[in-house]
Amino acid sequence: MSDLRNPLYLHPSDSPTSVSIEPLIGPSNYREWRRNMEIALASKCKLGFVTGTVTRDDSDPTKAEQWDTCNHMVIAWILGSTSE
């Protein structure tokens, strides 16, 4: 899949560490963290995985697998931007 605007597309340079924002440390920086995470995900056409507008297509095994891969990457980006 090479359509850069398709939410199921992952660029070859996308990795669990390819989203770099100031980590969430708690309520004190949640609003800033949320805004920065939304911008980062939107720039990669992945915000819909969080908002629920990009859904898994169970009728197409290939698309379902692509969705799973992208969803796992989004989870990795979120977890990678939170503090312990």
Secondary structure as UniProt FT lines:
FT   TURN            4..5
FT   TURN            7..8
FT   TURN            12..13
FT   TURN            16..17
FT   HELIX           27..29
FT   HELIX           30..43
FT   TURN            44..45
FT   HELIX           47..51
FT   TURN            58..59
FT   HELIX           61..79
FT   TURN            80..81
//
